[in-house]
Amino acid sequence: MKSKKHNLKQSLKLSHTPLAVRERLEYGVKHSYLKDFIYGAIDGAVTTFAVVSGVAGAGLSSHIIIILGMANLIGDGFSMAASNFLGTRAEEQLREKARQEEEIHIKVIPEGEREEIRQIFASKGFEGADLEKVVNIITSDSKTWIDTMLTEELGMALEGPNPWKAALSTFFAFMIVGVIPLLVFVYQWMFPKTNVDPYFVSALMTGVAFFCVGAVKARFINYRWYISGLETLCIGGSAAFLAYLAGVWLSGII
């Protein structure tokens, strides 16, 4: 334990030398696309297995499961990626609009904007000469002034994730994990003499996929992998179970 703490301390020291800090700040903000990947992976597995569960619950053939599952995989995967792209892009446009508005405010009513800076930093504990010094330094550069207003007044991040990377992360995760519930049906279609219960195997594979996605997520958020895996399994399994019940209920109509 002491050795582990010592190694961690040494690693932190090396990453906080003046040179390391400067290089890290010059590199800029490194955005994580974990949220987009998890979002696509979970939704891909849930929606595809929901189709499998619904059709299986209704007692329809494997051919229909494959057709509807693949149609859902492609159509819903693209739809989610497009929605994520547009949503991320909208946040980017909103940030740019706010920047332009703050720029106008500074030009039209500079004293009012200076007062906002003054009150923002006064609420942080600055006062007297120190407060006025902070205000003068920040308002002496228009970019710093606007950046401060965006983060402190409007609560916005100065930079956001790349819309294309966010969309592609969602799409590929959706396709890769979403195809898992269909694999056994495709295999049975290719080898019809296979004596397995495709729905049971699909449910088992999907459950493993849910658990693995949660476990992988835990690796990035410093969380217990088995708890994160079980959490994801329970949430995804609940959605699939509801879809299966809907299929059973609708089977009486068909």
C-alpha positions as CSV (number, residue, x, y, z in Angstrom):
1,M,0.0,0.0,0.0
2,K,2.8,2.4,0.9
3,S,4.6,1.6,-2.3
4,K,1.4,2.3,-4.3
5,K,1.0,5.6,-2.6
6,H,4.6,6.5,-3.2
7,N,4.3,5.7,-6.9
8,L,1.2,7.8,-7.1
9,K,2.9,10.7,-5.4
10,Q,5.9,10.5,-7.7
11,S,3.6,10.3,-10.8
12,L,1.6,13.3,-9.7
13,K,4.9,15.3,-9.0
14,L,6.1,14.5,-12.5
15,S,2.8,15.6,-14.1
16,H,2.9,18.9,-12.2
17,T,6.3,20.2,-13.1
18,P,6.3,23.6,-14.8
19,L,7.1,22.0,-18.1
20,A,4.4,19.3,-17.8
21,V,1.8,21.8,-16.7
22,R,2.6,24.2,-19.6
23,E,2.5,21.4,-22.2
24,R,-0.8,20.2,-20.8
25,L,-2.4,23.6,-20.9
26,E,-1.0,24.3,-24.4
27,Y,-2.5,21.0,-25.6
28,G,-6.0,22.3,-24.5
29,V,-9.0,20.5,-23.2
30,K,-9.2,16.8,-24.0
31,H,-12.9,15.9,-24.3
32,S,-14.1,12.4,-23.4
33,Y,-16.6,10.7,-25.6
34,L,-17.3,8.0,-23.1
35,K,-20.8,9.3,-22.6
36,D,-21.5,9.1,-26.3
37,F,-20.1,5.6,-26.5
38,I,-22.1,4.3,-23.5
39,Y,-25.2,6.0,-24.7
40,G,-25.0,4.3,-28.1
41,A,-23.9,0.9,-26.7
42,I,-26.7,0.7,-24.2
43,D,-29.4,2.0,-26.5
44,G,-28.2,-0.3,-29.3
45,A,-28.4,-3.4,-27.2
46,V,-31.7,-2.3,-25.6
47,T,-33.6,-1.4,-28.7
48,T,-32.4,-4.3,-30.8
49,F,-33.1,-6.8,-28.0
50,A,-36.4,-5.1,-27.5
51,V,-37.3,-5.9,-31.1
52,V,-36.1,-9.5,-30.5
53,S,-38.1,-9.8,-27.3
54,G,-41.2,-8.3,-28.8
55,V,-41.2,-10.5,-31.9
56,A,-40.2,-13.6,-29.9
57,G,-43.0,-12.8,-27.4
58,A,-45.4,-12.6,-30.2
59,G,-44.3,-16.0,-31.5
60,L,-43.1,-14.8,-34.9
61,S,-40.3,-16.5,-36.9
62,S,-36.6,-15.9,-36.8
63,H,-36.6,-14.4,-40.3
64,I,-38.8,-11.6,-39.1
65,I,-36.6,-11.0,-36.1
66,I,-33.5,-10.7,-38.3
67,I,-35.3,-8.3,-40.8
68,L,-36.8,-6.1,-38.1
69,G,-33.6,-6.2,-36.0
70,M,-31.3,-5.2,-38.8
71,A,-33.7,-2.4,-39.9
72,N,-33.8,-1.1,-36.4
73,L,-30.0,-1.4,-36.1
74,I,-29.3,0.7,-39.1
75,G,-32.2,3.1,-38.9
76,D,-32.2,3.8,-35.2
77,G,-28.3,3.8,-35.1
78,F,-28.2,6.5,-37.7
79,S,-31.0,8.4,-36.1
80,M,-29.3,8.5,-32.7
81,A,-26.0,9.5,-34.3
82,A,-27.7,12.3,-36.2
83,S,-29.5,13.5,-33.0
84,N,-26.3,13.5,-31.0
85,F,-24.6,15.4,-33.8
86,L,-27.3,18.1,-34.0
87,G,-27.6,18.3,-30.2
88,T,-23.8,18.8,-29.7
89,R,-23.7,21.2,-32.6
90,A,-26.6,23.2,-31.1
91,E,-24.6,23.6,-27.8
92,E,-21.7,24.8,-29.9
93,Q,-23.9,27.4,-31.7
94,L,-25.5,28.4,-28.4
95,R,-22.0,29.1,-26.9
96,E,-21.0,31.1,-30.0
97,K,-24.2,33.2,-29.8
98,A,-23.6,33.9,-26.1
99,R,-20.0,34.9,-26.9
100,Q,-21.3,37.4,-29.5
101,E,-23.9,38.8,-27.1
102,E,-21.3,39.3,-24.4
103,E,-19.0,41.0,-26.9
104,I,-21.8,43.5,-27.7
105,H,-22.6,44.1,-24.0
106,I,-18.9,44.9,-23.4
107,K,-18.9,47.4,-26.2
108,V,-22.2,49.1,-25.3
109,I,-22.2,49.0,-21.5
110,P,-18.6,48.3,-20.4
111,E,-19.2,49.7,-16.9
112,G,-22.2,47.4,-16.4
113,E,-20.1,44.4,-17.5
114,R,-17.2,45.5,-15.2
115,E,-19.7,45.6,-12.3
116,E,-20.8,42.0,-13.1
117,I,-17.1,40.9,-13.0
118,R,-16.7,42.8,-9.7
119,Q,-19.7,41.2,-8.1
120,I,-18.8,37.7,-9.4
121,F,-15.4,37.8,-7.7
122,A,-16.6,39.6,-4.7
123,S,-18.9,36.6,-4.1
124,K,-15.7,34.4,-4.2
125,G,-14.2,36.4,-1.3
126,F,-12.1,39.1,-3.1
127,E,-12.4,42.5,-1.6
128,G,-10.8,46.0,-1.5
129,A,-7.7,46.5,-3.6
130,D,-7.4,42.8,-4.5
131,L,-10.9,42.8,-6.0
132,E,-10.2,45.9,-8.1
133,K,-6.9,44.4,-9.3
134,V,-8.7,41.3,-10.4
135,V,-11.4,43.3,-12.2
136,N,-8.8,45.4,-14.0
137,I,-6.7,42.4,-15.1
138,I,-9.7,40.5,-16.4
139,T,-11.3,43.5,-18.2
140,S,-8.0,44.6,-19.8
141,D,-8.3,41.8,-22.3
142,S,-11.6,41.3,-24.2
143,K,-11.2,37.6,-24.8
144,T,-10.4,36.9,-21.1
145,W,-13.3,39.2,-20.2
146,I,-15.8,37.3,-22.4
147,D,-14.5,33.9,-21.4
148,T,-15.0,34.8,-17.7
149,M,-18.5,36.0,-18.4
150,L,-19.3,32.7,-20.2
151,T,-18.0,30.5,-17.5
152,E,-18.9,32.5,-14.4
153,E,-22.1,34.2,-15.3
154,L,-23.6,31.8,-17.8
155,G,-22.1,28.6,-16.5
156,M,-20.9,27.5,-20.0
157,A,-17.8,25.5,-20.9
158,L,-15.4,27.4,-23.2
159,E,-15.1,24.4,-25.5
160,G,-17.3,21.5,-26.2
161,P,-16.9,18.0,-27.7
162,N,-16.5,17.7,-31.5
163,P,-20.0,17.0,-32.9
164,W,-18.6,14.5,-35.5
165,K,-16.7,12.5,-33.0
166,A,-19.6,12.5,-30.6
167,A,-21.9,11.2,-33.4
168,L,-19.5,8.6,-34.7
169,S,-18.9,7.3,-31.1
170,T,-22.6,6.9,-30.7
171,F,-23.1,5.2,-34.1
172,F,-20.3,2.7,-33.9
173,A,-21.1,1.8,-30.3
174,F,-24.8,1.3,-31.3
175,M,-23.9,-0.9,-34.2
176,I,-21.2,-3.0,-32.5
177,V,-23.2,-3.8,-29.3
178,G,-26.6,-3.6,-30.9
179,V,-25.9,-6.5,-33.3
180,I,-25.2,-8.9,-30.4
181,P,-28.8,-9.9,-29.8
182,L,-29.2,-10.8,-33.5
183,L,-26.1,-13.0,-33.9
184,V,-27.6,-16.2,-32.7
185,F,-30.6,-15.8,-35.0
186,V,-28.3,-15.1,-38.0
187,Y,-26.3,-18.2,-37.0
188,Q,-29.4,-20.3,-36.8
189,W,-30.6,-19.0,-40.2
190,M,-27.2,-19.9,-41.8
191,F,-27.1,-23.3,-40.0
192,P,-30.8,-24.3,-39.6
193,K,-30.0,-27.7,-38.0
194,T,-28.5,-26.0,-35.0
195,N,-30.5,-27.3,-32.0
196,V,-30.5,-24.2,-29.6
197,D,-33.1,-21.9,-28.1
198,P,-32.1,-18.7,-30.0
199,Y,-34.1,-16.4,-27.7
200,F,-32.4,-17.8,-24.6
201,V,-29.0,-17.5,-26.1
202,S,-29.8,-14.0,-27.4
203,A,-30.9,-13.0,-23.9
204,L,-27.8,-14.5,-22.4
205,M,-25.4,-12.7,-24.9
206,T,-27.3,-9.4,-24.4
207,G,-27.0,-9.7,-20.7
208,V,-23.3,-10.3,-20.9
209,A,-23.0,-7.3,-23.3
210,F,-24.9,-5.1,-20.8
211,F,-22.6,-6.2,-18.0
212,C,-19.4,-5.7,-20.1
213,V,-20.4,-2.2,-21.1
214,G,-21.0,-1.3,-17.5
215,A,-17.7,-2.9,-16.5
216,V,-15.8,-1.0,-19.2
217,K,-17.4,2.2,-18.1
218,A,-16.2,1.7,-14.6
219,R,-12.6,1.6,-15.8
220,F,-12.9,5.3,-16.8
221,I,-14.8,6.6,-13.8
222,N,-12.9,4.8,-11.0
223,Y,-15.9,2.8,-9.9
224,R,-16.2,-0.9,-8.9
225,W,-16.5,-2.8,-12.2
226,Y,-19.0,-5.4,-11.0
227,I,-21.3,-2.8,-9.5
228,S,-21.3,-0.7,-12.6
229,G,-21.8,-3.9,-14.7
230,L,-24.7,-5.1,-12.6
231,E,-26.3,-1.6,-12.7
232,T,-26.1,-1.5,-16.5
233,L,-27.4,-5.1,-16.7
234,C,-30.4,-4.3,-14.5
235,I,-31.4,-1.2,-16.4
236,G,-31.0,-2.8,-19.8
237,G,-32.6,-6.0,-18.7
238,S,-35.7,-4.1,-17.4
239,A,-36.2,-2.4,-20.8
240,A,-35.9,-5.8,-22.6
241,F,-38.3,-7.4,-20.1
242,L,-40.9,-4.7,-20.7
243,A,-40.6,-5.2,-24.5
244,Y,-41.0,-9.0,-24.1
245,L,-44.2,-8.5,-22.1
246,A,-45.5,-6.1,-24.8
247,G,-44.8,-8.8,-27.4
248,V,-46.7,-11.4,-25.4
249,W,-49.6,-9.1,-24.9
250,L,-49.7,-8.2,-28.6
251,S,-49.5,-11.8,-29.7
252,G,-53.2,-12.2,-29.0
253,I,-54.0,-9.5,-31.5
254,I,-52.0,-11.0,-34.4
